Amino acid sequence: VGVNTATALHAEGIGFAVPISRAKAVADILKTGDHVPHSYVGVDVVEDPATRAVLVRRVVPGSPAHRAGLLPDDRLLAVQHEPIATINQLIDHLEATPVGDTLHLQVHRISLDQPLHFDLVTVDLPARRLISTPSP
């Protein structure tokens, strides 16, 4: 059981949901007026089924991933010493890692053709700034 959050545009019956346990925990925090922390590392990723890895498409300048040395086209092979092949597996690890804790990544960098290891400290997801447009 969960709370529907999105649906796939060009597919029938495919949706995405937040598990009810997570929704309840977030609701309890919001009721107190507190901020809900979300671990953030600063990468845009896509799944690469051919290599069964998560491919880094972009690294946000100044982010924990940038400071740790990750680069576009790096392939994330494992998080916290557990193999990953999907974005959902990466997200599960991020959600399980409290803000300020260390995340260990095993990465394959094609230019070196060898695995690399990175430790990066997660930060709270930066707040999105709303851009207001002046009324005519």
Contacts in CASP RR format, 6 or more apart in sequence:
PFRMAT RR
TARGET T0000
AUTHOR 0000-0000-0000
METHOD contacts of the structure
MODEL  1
VGVNTATALHAEGIGFAVPISRAKAVADILKTGDHVPHSYVGVDVVEDPA
TRAVLVRRVVPGSPAHRAGLLPDDRLLAVQHEPIATINQLIDHLEATPVG
DTLHLQVHRISLDQPLHFDLVTVDLPARRLISTPSP
1 19 0 8 1.000
1 20 0 8 1.000
2 17 0 8 1.000
2 18 0 8 1.000
2 19 0 8 1.000
2 20 0 8 1.000
2 23 0 8 1.000
3 17 0 8 1.000
3 18 0 8 1.000
3 20 0 8 1.000
3 23 0 8 1.000
4 15 0 8 1.000
4 16 0 8 1.000
4 17 0 8 1.000
5 16 0 8 1.000
5 17 0 8 1.000
5 18 0 8 1.000
6 15 0 8 1.000
6 16 0 8 1.000
7 13 0 8 1.000
7 14 0 8 1.000
7 15 0 8 1.000
7 16 0 8 1.000
8 14 0 8 1.000
8 15 0 8 1.000
8 16 0 8 1.000
18 26 0 8 1.000
22 95 0 8 1.000
26 36 0 8 1.000
29 35 0 8 1.000
29 36 0 8 1.000
30 36 0 8 1.000
35 124 0 8 1.000
37 98 0 8 1.000
37 99 0 8 1.000
37 124 0 8 1.000
37 125 0 8 1.000
38 94 0 8 1.000
38 95 0 8 1.000
38 99 0 8 1.000
38 124 0 8 1.000
38 125 0 8 1.000
39 94 0 8 1.000
39 95 0 8 1.000
39 97 0 8 1.000
39 98 0 8 1.000
39 99 0 8 1.000
39 100 0 8 1.000
39 101 0 8 1.000
39 103 0 8 1.000
39 122 0 8 1.000
39 123 0 8 1.000
39 124 0 8 1.000
39 125 0 8 1.000
40 63 0 8 1.000
40 64 0 8 1.000
40 94 0 8 1.000
40 99 0 8 1.000
40 122 0 8 1.000
40 123 0 8 1.000
40 124 0 8 1.000
40 125 0 8 1.000
40 126 0 8 1.000
41 63 0 8 1.000
41 64 0 8 1.000
41 65 0 8 1.000
41 94 0 8 1.000
41 103 0 8 1.000
41 120 0 8 1.000
41 122 0 8 1.000
42 59 0 8 1.000
42 60 0 8 1.000
42 63 0 8 1.000
42 64 0 8 1.000
42 65 0 8 1.000
42 66 0 8 1.000
43 56 0 8 1.000
43 57 0 8 1.000
43 58 0 8 1.000
43 59 0 8 1.000
43 60 0 8 1.000
43 63 0 8 1.000
43 65 0 8 1.000
43 70 0 8 1.000
44 56 0 8 1.000
44 57 0 8 1.000
44 58 0 8 1.000
44 60 0 8 1.000
45 54 0 8 1.000
45 55 0 8 1.000
45 56 0 8 1.000
45 57 0 8 1.000
45 76 0 8 1.000
45 87 0 8 1.000
45 90 0 8 1.000
46 54 0 8 1.000
46 55 0 8 1.000
46 57 0 8 1.000
46 87 0 8 1.000
47 54 0 8 1.000
47 55 0 8 1.000
47 85 0 8 1.000
47 86 0 8 1.000
47 87 0 8 1.000
48 54 0 8 1.000
48 55 0 8 1.000
48 75 0 8 1.000
49 85 0 8 1.000
51 75 0 8 1.000
51 108 0 8 1.000
52 85 0 8 1.000
53 75 0 8 1.000
53 76 0 8 1.000
53 77 0 8 1.000
53 84 0 8 1.000
53 85 0 8 1.000
53 108 0 8 1.000
54 75 0 8 1.000
54 76 0 8 1.000
54 84 0 8 1.000
54 85 0 8 1.000
54 86 0 8 1.000
54 87 0 8 1.000
54 89 0 8 1.000
54 90 0 8 1.000
55 73 0 8 1.000
55 74 0 8 1.000
55 75 0 8 1.000
55 76 0 8 1.000
56 65 0 8 1.000
56 70 0 8 1.000
56 71 0 8 1.000
56 72 0 8 1.000
56 73 0 8 1.000
56 74 0 8 1.000
56 75 0 8 1.000
56 76 0 8 1.000
57 72 0 8 1.000
58 72 0 8 1.000
59 65 0 8 1.000
59 66 0 8 1.000
59 69 0 8 1.000
59 70 0 8 1.000
59 71 0 8 1.000
59 72 0 8 1.000
60 66 0 8 1.000
63 123 0 8 1.000
64 120 0 8 1.000
64 121 0 8 1.000
64 122 0 8 1.000
64 123 0 8 1.000
65 120 0 8 1.000
67 120 0 8 1.000
68 105 0 8 1.000
68 118 0 8 1.000
68 119 0 8 1.000
68 120 0 8 1.000
69 118 0 8 1.000
70 105 0 8 1.000
70 107 0 8 1.000
70 118 0 8 1.000
70 120 0 8 1.000
71 109 0 8 1.000
73 109 0 8 1.000
73 110 0 8 1.000
74 107 0 8 1.000
74 108 0 8 1.000
74 109 0 8 1.000
74 116 0 8 1.000
75 107 0 8 1.000
75 108 0 8 1.000
75 109 0 8 1.000
75 110 0 8 1.000
76 84 0 8 1.000
76 90 0 8 1.000
76 105 0 8 1.000
76 106 0 8 1.000
76 107 0 8 1.000
77 83 0 8 1.000
77 84 0 8 1.000
77 106 0 8 1.000
77 107 0 8 1.000
77 108 0 8 1.000
77 115 0 8 1.000
78 84 0 8 1.000
78 105 0 8 1.000
78 106 0 8 1.000
79 89 0 8 1.000
79 90 0 8 1.000
79 93 0 8 1.000
79 103 0 8 1.000
79 104 0 8 1.000
79 105 0 8 1.000
79 106 0 8 1.000
80 93 0 8 1.000
80 97 0 8 1.000
80 103 0 8 1.000
80 104 0 8 1.000
81 104 0 8 1.000
81 106 0 8 1.000
82 89 0 8 1.000
82 93 0 8 1.000
84 90 0 8 1.000
84 93 0 8 1.000
93 103 0 8 1.000
94 103 0 8 1.000
94 122 0 8 1.000
97 103 0 8 1.000
97 122 0 8 1.000
98 122 0 8 1.000
99 122 0 8 1.000
99 123 0 8 1.000
99 124 0 8 1.000
100 121 0 8 1.000
100 122 0 8 1.000
100 123 0 8 1.000
101 121 0 8 1.000
101 122 0 8 1.000
102 119 0 8 1.000
102 120 0 8 1.000
102 121 0 8 1.000
102 122 0 8 1.000
103 119 0 8 1.000
103 120 0 8 1.000
103 121 0 8 1.000
103 122 0 8 1.000
104 117 0 8 1.000
104 118 0 8 1.000
104 119 0 8 1.000
105 117 0 8 1.000
105 118 0 8 1.000
105 119 0 8 1.000
105 120 0 8 1.000
106 115 0 8 1.000
106 116 0 8 1.000
106 117 0 8 1.000
107 115 0 8 1.000
107 116 0 8 1.000
107 117 0 8 1.000
107 118 0 8 1.000
108 114 0 8 1.000
108 115 0 8 1.000
108 116 0 8 1.000
109 116 0 8 1.000
END
